[in-house]
Amino acid sequence: MIQIDPAETRLVGSILLLLVPLLVADGVIEMRGRFNSAFWTSDLDRKLDHIPGYARHWVWVGIGMILLLATATAGLSAFSVLLGQAGVGALAAVALGSFLLGAFGFVAAIFLQFGPAVLAARVRRATGTTPGWLEPMWTAAGWAETTYIILASLAYVVWGLGMVSSGFPSAWAGWASIAIGGLSVVGVMIAPERLGFPQLPVLVPIVVGVALVIA
């Protein structure tokens, strides 16, 4: 088995495990704002009728998602450096590149959804009609988020292959990464509204974080 500085692995794992409290906090805000599966699968008019009563929660949900993404990006970038030390730098680079491309899409989705929705909700409350410009923005945001989930999940598969093929400590996390990444790709094809960020894709960085801390 390869030898990597335990202090480095624990540090990277600790960064990734910061996702746990962030995920819990974002979930609590979503619950308090009643942004549940019924909200996300409802039509646009119903979403806009709901948002004004929970505008602050809505904004904080978006901020929370950005914080989750930023933390995952920092941790997975450092994890890629560790994989490079394990001799699978090419796989790590491909995985990180895929993840970062997807992350740009997710940031775009956040900006297309959250701010414009607050403005459109105010217009709908004042006029009784939904602005025509909002639906194309939400459609584009949906495609951007789906792209993120697919690219990030494919990145997890490649990272997992790197862990397994290099003899990285806690190789079980590599197999878990491959399985969850593959399941996430299939899931978003079947039901993108129910298997989107952060529920399934964020599990892999947490699993890797646990593996690095206990390795």
C-alpha positions in Angstrom: 0.0 0.0 0.0 1.2 3.5 -0.8 2.5 5.8 2.0 1.0 9.3 2.3 1.6 11.6 5.2 -1.3 10.9 7.7 -1.4 14.5 8.7 -2.2 15.5 5.1 -4.9 12.9 4.7 -6.6 13.9 8.0 -6.4 17.6 7.0 -8.0 17.0 3.6 -10.6 14.7 5.2 -11.4 17.3 7.8 -12.0 19.9 5.0 -14.4 17.5 3.3 -16.2 16.7 6.5 -17.1 20.3 6.9 -19.8 19.5 4.4 -21.7 17.6 7.1 -22.7 20.7 9.2 -23.2 22.8 6.1 -25.5 20.2 4.6 -27.4 19.9 7.9 -27.7 23.7 8.2 -28.9 24.0 4.6 -31.4 21.2 5.1 -32.8 22.9 8.2 -33.3 26.2 6.3 -35.0 24.4 3.5 -37.4 22.7 6.0 -38.1 26.0 7.7 -38.9 27.6 4.4 -40.9 24.6 3.3 -38.7 24.1 0.2 -39.5 20.4 0.1 -40.0 17.9 -2.8 -43.5 19.2 -3.2 -42.2 22.7 -3.8 -39.5 21.7 -6.2 -41.9 19.6 -8.3 -44.7 22.1 -8.3 -45.3 24.4 -11.3 -43.6 27.8 -11.6 -46.6 29.8 -10.5 -46.9 27.9 -7.3 -43.2 28.4 -6.6 -43.6 32.1 -7.0 -46.6 32.2 -4.7 -44.7 30.4 -2.0 -41.3 32.3 -2.2 -42.4 35.8 -0.9 -43.4 34.3 2.5 -40.0 32.8 2.9 -37.8 35.1 0.9 -35.0 35.2 3.5 -35.0 31.4 3.7 -34.9 31.2 -0.1 -31.8 33.5 -0.3 -30.0 31.5 2.5 -30.7 28.2 0.7 -28.9 29.6 -2.3 -26.0 30.9 -0.2 -25.8 27.5 1.6 -25.6 25.7 -1.8 -22.7 28.0 -2.8 -20.9 27.3 0.5 -21.4 23.5 0.0 -20.0 23.7 -3.5 -17.0 25.9 -2.4 -16.1 23.5 0.4 -16.4 20.5 -1.8 -14.2 22.1 -4.5 -11.5 23.0 -1.9 -11.5 19.6 -0.4 -11.6 17.7 -3.7 -8.8 19.8 -5.1 -6.6 18.9 -2.2 -7.7 15.3 -2.5 -6.6 15.3 -6.1 -3.1 16.4 -5.0 -3.0 13.4 -2.7 -4.0 11.1 -5.6 -1.2 12.7 -7.6 1.2 11.6 -4.8 -0.2 8.1 -5.1 0.8 8.0 -8.8 -2.6 8.5 -10.4 -2.2 12.3 -11.1 -3.7 11.9 -14.6 -6.9 10.4 -13.4 -7.1 13.0 -10.6 -6.7 15.8 -13.1 -9.4 14.5 -15.4 -11.7 14.1 -12.4 -11.0 17.5 -11.0 -11.5 19.1 -14.5 -14.8 17.4 -14.9 -15.9 18.5 -11.5 -14.9 22.1 -12.0 -16.7 22.3 -15.3 -19.8 21.1 -13.7 -19.3 23.5 -10.8 -19.4 26.4 -13.2 -22.8 25.1 -14.4 -24.1 24.8 -10.9 -23.1 28.4 -10.0 -24.8 29.5 -13.2 -28.0 27.6 -12.1 -27.9 29.3 -8.7 -27.8 32.8 -10.2 -30.4 32.0 -12.8 -32.8 30.6 -10.2 -32.6 32.4 -6.9 -32.2 36.1 -7.5 -34.6 36.3 -10.5 -37.2 34.2 -8.6 -37.4 36.8 -5.8 -37.9 39.6 -8.3 -40.5 37.6 -10.3 -42.4 36.7 -7.2 -42.7 40.4 -6.4 -44.0 41.1 -9.9 -46.5 38.3 -9.7 -47.8 39.5 -6.3 -48.2 43.0 -7.7 -49.7 42.1 -11.1 -51.1 38.6 -10.7 -49.0 37.3 -13.6 -45.7 35.6 -13.9 -43.1 37.5 -16.0 -42.5 35.7 -19.3 -38.7 36.0 -18.9 -38.5 33.7 -15.9 -39.4 30.4 -17.4 -36.6 30.3 -19.9 -34.2 31.2 -17.1 -35.4 28.4 -14.9 -35.2 26.0 -17.9 -31.6 27.0 -18.5 -30.9 26.7 -14.8 -32.3 23.2 -14.8 -30.1 22.1 -17.6 -27.1 23.7 -16.0 -27.8 21.9 -12.7 -28.3 18.6 -14.5 -25.0 19.1 -16.3 -23.3 19.7 -13.0 -24.7 16.5 -11.5 -23.6 14.4 -14.4 -20.1 15.9 -14.7 -19.6 15.8 -10.9 -20.8 12.2 -10.7 -18.5 11.1 -13.6 -15.7 12.8 -11.7 -16.5 10.8 -8.6 -16.3 7.6 -10.7 -12.8 8.6 -12.0 -11.6 9.6 -8.5 -12.9 6.2 -7.3 -11.0 4.4 -10.0 -7.9 6.3 -9.0 -8.3 5.3 -5.3 -8.8 1.7 -6.2 -6.0 1.4 -8.8 -3.4 3.2 -6.7 -3.8 1.2 -3.5 -4.9 4.4 -1.8 -5.7 3.9 2.0 -9.4 2.9 2.6 -9.9 1.7 -0.9 -13.5 0.9 0.1 -14.2 4.6 -0.4 -13.1 4.3 -4.0 -15.6 1.6 -4.7 -18.3 3.6 -2.9 -17.3 6.6 -5.0 -17.7 4.6 -8.2 -21.1 3.2 -7.1 -22.6 6.5 -5.9 -21.3 8.4 -8.9 -22.8 5.9 -11.3 -26.1 5.8 -9.4 -26.2 9.6 -9.4 -25.8 9.7 -13.2 -28.6 7.1 -13.6 -30.8 8.9 -11.0 -30.6 12.3 -12.7 -31.6 10.7 -16.0 -34.7 9.2 -14.3 -35.8 11.9 -11.8 -33.6 15.0 -11.9 -35.9 16.9 -9.6 -35.6 14.3 -6.8 -32.0 13.3 -7.1 -30.4 16.7 -7.6 -27.8 18.6 -5.6 -27.0 18.3 -2.7 -28.7 15.0 -1.8 -26.8 12.4 -3.7 -23.7 13.9 -5.3 -22.4 15.4 -2.0 -22.3 11.9 -0.4 -19.1 11.1 -2.2 -17.0 13.9 -0.7 -18.3 13.0 2.7 -17.5 9.3 2.3 -14.0 10.3 1.1 -13.6 12.6 4.0 -14.5 9.8 6.5 -12.0 7.5 4.7 -9.2 10.0 4.9 -9.7 10.8 8.5 -9.8 7.2 9.6 -7.1 5.9 7.2 
